Amino acid sequence: MNLHIYFLRHGQTEYSRNNAFCGSIDSELTPEGFDMAEAFASAYQSLAWAAIFCSPMRRTIATAKPLCTAIGIEPQLREGLKEINYGQWEGKTPEFISQEYHDDFLRWSADPAWYAPTGGEMAVTIASRAMGVIEEIKHFHQSGNVLVVAHKATIRIMLCSLLGIDVGRFRYRLDCPVGSVSVVEFTSHGPLLRSLADRSHLGEQLRNLPGT
């Protein structure tokens, strides 16, 4: 059996619901976000899990908790899985940023790999720290199923890095709504994307919630 990494984005937060930037803000899940976490655990607890790696933010830990409880595995927290730091944009909407930080927003929108949000992080920085966690997983788990619970930008940047997509295009090439899971299999030919942004484990009401 090859190694399969499941990339799970955390459940809904007030910031994802309102389409606001949330990176370093340590937000909680909404009630619906907790429901998403429970739904994932219910659908995936029958898999044989080798390990669970998790960003140390409250929203990701809470998303991992139902599955961890169900299967009796402690999450391994890794700083490298944290979300992009949005700096002065934290908690604000793209519409506000476009007006108040217009030039920075244009540069970042054109190439977030090498241009950071005002006072924040470049995508290449996230790629470096997050892919370090992936290399750790590959070193200790040559086969089996490993869950990585992280964030929207971080997951998309990791997927771009694995699939040979320019990380500067992470915002425009791959979807990653709240509560979604993407699966990469590590084959003899390299990483193979098995599924992207799957939300079939969520009920229709949860899938149709507003936000990102």
N, C-alpha and C positions, 0 to 999 in steps of 0.2 A: 504494500500500500504506500502510495506517495504521501507527502506532507500536504495537507489542505489547511490554509489559513482563512478563517472566516472574519471578515472586517465588519464589525457591527457599529453603526453610529448610535449614539445615545438617544433616549426618548425625548419627547417634546419638553422644551423649557419656555419660559415667558419670552425669551429673546428670539428663539426660533419661531415661535407663534407670531411675533410681531415683525419678523424679518429684520432684526437688528443684529449688528455685529457683536459676537460674544466669544472672546478667546480666553483672556486671562480672568475674566469675571467668573467666580466660582458659583455658578447658578445651580439651583435645585431643579429637579424635574417637576413639571406640573402633574396633577392627578392623572391626566391622560398619558403623560410620559411614563409614569409608574405602570399604567396599564400596558403600554408597549413593551416594557421590560418583562412583565409577567407573561405576555403573549409569546415573546421570543423564547422564554424558558420553557413554556408549555410545549412549544412546537419542536424544540431542539434538545431537550434533556435526554432523549433516548439515544443520541449519538454518543459514541465513545470519545470523550474529550481527554486529550493528553495534558492540556494546560490552558489557563486563561490569563492573558496579559491585558492590563487596563491602565488608561490614563489616570493619574491620581486626583482628578477633579470630582466633585461630588456628583455631578450629573452622570459621569461614566461609571463610577463605583456603584451608584444606585441602579444603573441599567444592568450591570453585571450581577448584582446581588441575587436576584431570584434564581438564576441558573446555578450560581455558586452554591446557594443553599440547597437546591434540589439534588445536586450531584456530589456535594461534599468536597469541593475544590476551593482553595483560597486563591483570590486573584493576586497576580504578581504586578505590583504597581511600577510603572516606568515613566519617568519624567519626559523621556523622548516622545511619548505618545500624546503629550499635551497639544491643545489647539494652538494655531497661529496666534501670536500676541498682536492684537489690532491697535495697540498704542492708544493714541488720542481718539481713535474711532470707536473704542469700546462702548457698547450700549446704545450706539446711534444707528440710524437707518441709512441705507445707501443714498436716499434722496437728500438727507441732511448733509452727509459727507460730500456729495457732489457739489453742493452749494458752498459749504464752509471750508472745504479743503480741496477746492476744484482741481488745481494743478496736480497735487499729489494723487488725487483719485484717478485722474486721467492717466498718469504714468503707471500707477499700480494696475489699473484695468488693462492697459496695453501689454504689460509684462510684469506680472507679480513675482516671477522668478527672481528678478534682480532689483525690483523696486518694492519697498516695504510700505505698508500703511504708516501714516505719520507717527513716528516714534515706535513702530512695531517691527515685525520680522519679515524677512524675505522668504519666499517659498524654498529657495535652495537651502536655507538654514533649517527649515522644518524637515526637508528631505534628508539632510545629513543626520539629524538626531533621531528621526523616526526610523530610518532604514538601519540604523545601528541596532534597534530593537528587533527588526526582522532578521538581521544576521545572527543575533543571539538565539532567536527561535530556531532558525535553520540549523544552527550548530548543535543545539541540544535535542531537537526533535526532527529526525530525518524522515519520519513518517507519522501518520495519525492526524487528528483534528485539533487545531489550536485556535482559540478565539482571541481576537484582538478588539477590545472595546475602546473606541476613540471618537474623533470629532470629524465634522464635515470636511474642512479643508485638509486636515492631516490625512484622513483616509484617501481622499482623492490624490493628494501628492504622493502617498505611498504607492497607490495603484499606477499612477503615471510612471513613477520610477521603475516599478517592476515590469511594466508593459512596454517600455521604450518610448513613452510619450513625453514630449517636452513639458517639464513641470510648470513652465510659464503658461501652459494652456489648461491647467487643472480646473479652472473655473468654467471652462467652455466645452470640455470634452466628455466629462463624466458626471453623472447625477449621483446624489447621495442624500436623499431626504431622511428626516428623523426616523429612527427605528428600522432603517433598512440594513440589509446584510449583503455583502459581496464576497465571493469565494474565489480564491486563487489556488490552483493546484501546481505544485512544483514537480515538473516532469523532467525526464532526461533531456528534453529539448528546451527547458527553461520554464518560466512562469506561464501558466495557461489560465485565462479568465474563464471560470466556469459559470458564474452568474454575477450580475451587476445590479445593485440597488433593489434587491428582491424584498418585497413587503407582503408576500402572500401569507405570512404567519399572522398578519394584523387583520382584524375585522374591517369591514367596509367603513364604519364610522371613524375608526382611527386613521385609516388611509386617506380619508377625505378631509381631515382637519386642515385649517388654514395655516399658512406659514411655510418655512423652508425645512 
